[in-house]
């Protein structure tokens, strides 16, 4: 079902179930989820009290402008995020054989390419072997033949990778579409899944740490349904959860949660990021916000910035924004969900004193603090986008 056809029953253009941070309904006790035991869920992120800062990967995406230019007027339906939904699944109109061939193509072109792949490493190893082999070979042709073969293979991989980077977007429009049936829906406040629709406020957000085979740490943003007895997959004990991949530091994960909350909160304008700029006028709250002059920039700010900036200028902006995210004080904020779930504070109340230091040194003692007690929000929720504008 298209989200464009969702029934809207409120006068403001949103469904009655739409999420508002200042009107989270009272809920039942949070049960102890046995499936969470044994997982390294380092901290649970707070609801509300937005800082208005977006993750760097969303604010300075390297691919969105190319997609926007190519797709043109159809961009609304072919992008992962618009004013109605933030999709978590891609629907592809291709068969399994095509998927297999594409997988082999991408692995070959990216793994062996001289451009961003392992081509130069393989060439270097082969060159050393060739020098050593010269003394044992019957002729120079015999000695250099393996190196020539490797050079040709890596050269072909480089050429194919360039084709992929240049023309893959045509495949994007011709065969891919972001699903409306597996998404975070702003206008309804619901999270659509294969096993039903669930209110956004029923999900808790954690930073999960995974340890690699050599002791390296990987962190991801996990949204896990708080009431697993109502959201089990058929014939499975797995919890209903979503994994948001956000590159960079722990602070970037905090920023991603801040952005997703503001996206779902219809009392807030849409996050001011490039991906949703073309649709700001279609969202009632955002339209009123922009028409009142609160955004403080043109309707095509991001489009013009990307069109008129060099790669070096965009890189400098990206690095400056990354430094801003990492220097922001993300801790010390109360959790509004404590006001709606009776035992919410008792189930998990600690947070790292220093977000980024915690990510680097998880064994440090004394780095967890109790969050401040939550108090009912004022009638006007602080506009998180004010911070977003002031920071630029």
N, C-alpha and C positions, 0 to 999 in steps of 0.2 A: 504494500500500500504506500502510495506516495505521501510524503509528509506535507506536501502542498495541500492535500485534501483532508488533513486532520480536522476534526470538528473543533471549532473555537467558540467557547461559550462566554468568555469574559468580554466586557465592553472595551478593554484595552487592547484587544487583538490576540490575547493569549488564552490558553485553556485554563480552566479552574485549577488544574493540577500543576500548573507551571511553578517552577521553583523560585522562592524568594527567601533570601537569608534571614530577613526579619520576620518571617512567618512560617518557620519550620514546624510542622504539626507534632503533637505529642505522640511518642511511639512506645512500644513495649520494651521490656528489659532486653539488653543485648546478651544473648546466650554465649556460653563458652564454646568456641568453635574448635573442636578437637583436631580438625585438619590443619589448623594454624600451628599446632605444636610441632616443634622440631624444625620449623622454618625460621630463618634469621630475619624477622621483621623488626628492623632496628628501631623504628619510631613510627607513631601514627600522626599524620599531619592534621592540623586544626581546621575546623570549618569557620568560614567568615573572616572578618577582620582583614580585608584585602590590603595588599601593599601596592597593587596596580602595576606589577612588573612582570613582563612576559619572558619566557625562556628565549635565549638567543637564537636557537634553531628555528623558532616560529617567526621571530621578528626580522631575522636576516636570512631567510631561506634562499638557497642558490638556484632553485629550479622553478619556483612559482611563476616568475615573470615570463619565462620562456613558454610555460604551459598556458598562461593567460593570453599571451600574444597569439599562439597558434590556435587554441580552441575558440577564442573570440566570444561570440554571443552565447555559445553553448556552455561557457565556463561554469555557470551556476550548477548544472547537473553533473558535470564531469570533475568537480573538485571535491576533495574529501570533506571540506567544511564550508557551509554557507550559513545563512541566517536561521535555518530550520534545524539542521542536524550536523553533528560531528561524527562521521562514520568510522567504524572500526573494522570494516571488512570490504574487500574489493570483489565485485562480481565480474567474471571474465567470460566472454562469449567465444571460448576456444575449447578444443577437445584435448584429451589427455596426451595424445601423441604430440600435438603442438607444444604443450607445456613441457614435455620431456625434451624436445629438440631445442626449445628456447633455453632451458636450464643448461644443457650441454654447451650451447652457443655462448651464454653469458660466462660460464665457468672458464671455458677455453679463452675467450677474448679478454677477460679481466685478469686471469691468473698468469698468462704468459705475455701479456702486453708490455712493451717498453714504456708505455704511458700509464703510470700508476699501478702496474702489476709487478710480477717478478722477472720480467724479461731481462733487465740489465744484470740481475744477480745470476740468472742461468747463463747468460752470455759470458759473464766474468769467470764463472767456474769452468765453463767449456774452453775459454781462451787459455786459462792456466793449464788445463789438461792437454790442449793442443801443443803448447810450448814444450811440455814434457814428452809428448808423443812424437815430436819431430825427430828425435834421435833414434827412435825405434821404427819409424815408418820407412817404407821403401822409397817413397817420393813425397814431395811437398803437397801434391794433390791429395794423396792418401791421408796426410796429416791434417790438412785443413778441411777435408770433406765434412766431418762431423760438425765442425764449427759453422760451416756454411749452412748445413741443414738446420741447426738450431737458430741461426740468424733469420732464415726464411720463415720458419715456424713462428718465431716471436714477431717478425715483421707482419705476417698475415694476421696474427692475433691483435697487433696494434691497429691495423687497418680496420678490422672488424669491430674493435672497440670504438673507434672513431665513428663508424657507421651507426653503431648502437646509440652513442651519445647524441648524434645528430638527428636520427630518424625514429628513435624509440617512442617519441611523443606522438607520432602518427599512429602507432599501435595503441597508445594510451587512449586516444579518442575513438579509434575504430573498434576496439575490442574490450575496453575496460570501462567500468562504471562503479562509482562508490555506492554501496548498498544503503538503502533507506530502511532496511529491516533489521539492521544490527548497528544501532547508533545511539548517541546521546542527543536527545531532542529538546531543543531550547523552548519551543513554543508550548510543549506539553509537560515539560519537566520530567519526562520518563526516559528510562534506558531500555531500548528495544533489544531483545535477544531471541534466540531460537526457542527458548522455553517460556516466553512471556515477557511482559513489560513490567518494569519495577521502578518505583520512584527514585530519583537521583539521590535524595537524602538518606536512602537506606544503604548506601555504600560507604565503607570506611577506606581511607587511603593510607597506605603504608609505603615506607621505603624498604625494599627487600634487598638484602645483600646475598650474593652468591660468591662462592670461593672457587676459583679455577684450579686446575690440576697442579699448577705451580705456585699456588698460594695467592694469586692475583685476585683482586676484589672487583665485582661487578654490581652496580646498583641500578635498580629499576623502580618505577612508580607503579604500585599495585593498587587497584580499586577492587575491593572484595566485598561481596554482599554480606551485610551484617546478620541476616537471618537465614542461614543455610537450610533450615528445615522447610523453607518455602521456595528454595531456588536450586534444588538438586537436579542435575541432569539425569535423564532416565537411565536406569541400570548403572549408575555411577555414584561414587561418593565425593566426586570433585566439587569444589566450591565454584560458584559463579564469580568470575573475576576478569578484570581487564588489565593488560600490561601496556603501559605507555613508555615507549622507548624515547628517551631524551638524552642527547649526548652532553658530555661535560660533567660538571661537578655536582655534588649533592644539592647545592643551592639552585641549580638549574631544575632539579626535580621539584623543589619547593615552588619555584616560579611557574612550572607547568601546572601544578595543582591550583595555584592562585588564578591562573588564566582560565582553566577549565571551569572553576567555580563561577568566575565572572561571566563566562560564556553562557552557563546554564541559568544564572540569576537574572530574571527579567526585570529586576529593579535597577540593573546596571546596563550601560551600553555594551555593545559587543566589544571584546578586546580589540585594541587598535593595532591589528597586525595585517600584513599585506593580503593574506588569503581571504579575508572576509571584507576587505575594503569595498569591493564592487557591490556588496549587498547591504551596506549599512542603511541605505534609504528604505530597504524592505522590512527592516525590523522596527516596530513601533517605538520602543524605548530609545533606541539608537537614533532614529530619525528625529525625535523630539530633542534629544541631546545635541545633535549636530546643528539643527535649525536654531537652537538657542545660542549658538556660537561657543559652546563649551569645549568642543574638540580643539578649536584653535588652529586648524589647518585646513587646506583645501580638500575637496571630496576625492581628489586623485593624488593625494600626497605620496603614497607609496609607489603608485604606478610611475609618477614623474621622477621620483627619487631613483628608482631602478633604471629608468630609461635614460637618465641624464648623468649617471654616476659611472665612473670607471671601476674595474675590478679592484684596483688598489684602494679607491675611496670606500667602496663597500666593505672591503676587508678591514679598513681602519675603523669604520663604524661598528662592525661586528665585534672587533676586539674591545672597543670602548664599552659596548653594551655588556659583553661578557664580564668585564671587570666590574661593572655596576651591579650585575646580578650577584657576583661572588662577594662583594663588599656590603651587600644589604644585610641588615640584622633580621633574620627570619624567626628567631626564637622569641620567647617572652610574650606570646599572644594567647589570650584565652580561647577556648574552643566552644563555639556557640551550640554545638550538638549536645553539650552537657545539660542544656536547658530543656531538651526534648526527650532524651533517653535517660531514665532514672539512674542506671548504674554505669553510665558512660565514663565518668571520671575514674571510677574504680577499676574498670577493665584495662585501661592503659593510659597513664597520665604523664609519663616521663617524656622529655625531649632533650636533645643534645644542647648543651650550653653554647657550643660553637659548631655550627652546621658543617662547615668545610673541614675543620680540624677533626671532627667526629668521623667524617668519611675517610680521612687519611689514617687516623689512629684509633680504631674501634676498641682497642684494649685499654685505653686510658681510664683511670679511675676518676670518679666524681664528675663525669661529664653530663649526667642526666639531672635535669631539674624538674620540679613540679610546675605545671602551667598555672598561671593566675586563674582565680575563680572567674567563671563566665558570669556576666550580668546581662539582663535583657537589653537588646539593641534599641537605640532610639528610633523614633518614627522614620527618620530619614537615614538610611544606611549610608555610611561614608562612601563617597564616590571614588572607587579605587582608581578610576582612570585619571583623576586629577594628578595623582603621583606619576602616572604613566606619562602625562603630558609634561609635567614639570621637570622630568628627568631628561628631556631632550630640548 
